[in-house]
Amino acid sequence: MPVVVSLSDVGFAYPGGPPVLRDVDLEIGRGEFVAVAGPNGGGKTTLLRVILGLERATTGSVRLFGEPVRTVHERYRIGYVPQRTELGIDAPATVAEVVAAGRVARSGLLSRFDAGDRAAVAEAIERVGLGGSARTPVRRLSGGQQQRAYIAKALAGAPELLVLDEPTAGVDVDAQESFAALLQELHADLGATIVYVSHEFGAIERFVERVVLVRGGIVYDGPPGALPSTWHDPSHVHP
Amino acid sequence: MSILDADFMRLAFATGAVVGVLAPAVGFFLVQRRMSLLGDGIGHTAFAGVAAGYLLGISPVAAALVAAVVAAVAVEWLRSRHGTAGDQALALIFYAGIAAGVVLISAAGALNANVFAFLFGSILTVTSSDLALVASLGAGSLALLGLLYRGLVAVSLDPEGARVNGLPVTSLNGVLAALAGVTVAVSMRVVGILLVAALMVLPVIAAGRLATSIRSTMVGAMGIGLACVLAGLTISYYADLAPGGAIVLLAAGIAVLAVVGELALRGRSQGSA
């Protein structure tokens, strides 16, 4: 199985601060659905940012699609859904406008959208079940629907690696269930590699093939079924 | 006699039309990034450029253009590369610019009516060569905005997501800052250095309250900016008022009406729910 994400002996510390990550070795193959979990402050979001090249590892090497993360050429192959509570702008952005923003890197910064780009945007919106809301401002949607719009934005670029950071934070339980089902469907249909970061497993535990527990380093890496019962609450302080 | 019979009014309307469209188009992206006051800071630095122009005996507008673009790019550089908070970077440029302007103007012995024309606008003295400069820079800036529109929207919506996707976020921010500098320099003849930021921001605030999409907000802001400039010039011609002030007061009035209208509509929809 080709390796999509590869970390070797990675450490990270913010300038002047204590180490956040130590001795991280991690490989994620094409088509895997991996949950990265751990307590708040345990370093899971930092790990994700290092994987994406948003933070530079203090030690070790990080590779994406076989290339050093800082020099990956086709970064549009990554779909990223950041942890968020609101859009970065005040203007009333519609679902279609938000999703189209996710297609820009794939289509080319200076290129006009062609029929294929417009079809990809429409398909991404349909796929997350927002087909009837394309012209609706995102802020008028429920929290769960907004998360679907952000997923559609990431999908519009036809990503081979989909990375989600706490995507259901602040969303009610029903929306979390439905969101987890959507991710499973996307994984089955698209065959994309999915990395899902969360401080709790919740509904997603039923669908992932592999759980990576992070607390300053990787303390567990394996199938969720083999996770010792004491680890199921990742916020619990383990010895 | 019609308002358009006078050469100076035709030049004023043509120059004002370019500025009325360009200022809100660039200001749209500044407002979305919570950098509404960037135009103010650049304007004060443009004043230093005008003063340098008088001191060196070169075109004050050309000197202001260089100063404004350099200042805008410097603010963006301080903000992005050195982690300086946006308002602190602005304050540094803002105060250094106005202080340099005062020192240079006094050194040039040019504290006279010409300087006030730049501070408060002098659209009724616009020449055909001024119009040519404003029109060419305005058309070039609008064309660049159109070319980069999708990228600028993507970066405004989600800067980190854009960076992860490989969009040149730093370059796009630098281009936007440079466009803000150009806009300030070409707009100062119309509304003046002290009011230029208002024309970049107020139409966007008004349009954002009434529009239903990013595109309609931007197009609406450009329409409001154009209408304010044309109406403000007309009012100032007949009522013998300062054009810059009239234009900005109109824009402020529309922004206030839009905010109040939105609040009323929201209250009504909540009441009926």
Interface residues (C-beta under 8 A of the other chain):
Chain A: L52 G53 L54 V72 H73 E74 R75 Y76 I78 Y80 V81 P82 R84 L87 G88 I89 D90 A91 P92 A93 T94 E97 V98 A100 A101 G102 V104 A105 R106 L109 L110 F113 R135 P137 K153 A154 G157 V163
Chain B: F28 V31 Q32 R33 L147 L148 R150 G151 V153 A154 S156 L157 D158 P159 E160 G161 A162 R163 V164 N165 G166 L167 P168 G208 A211 T212 S213 I214 R215 T217 M218
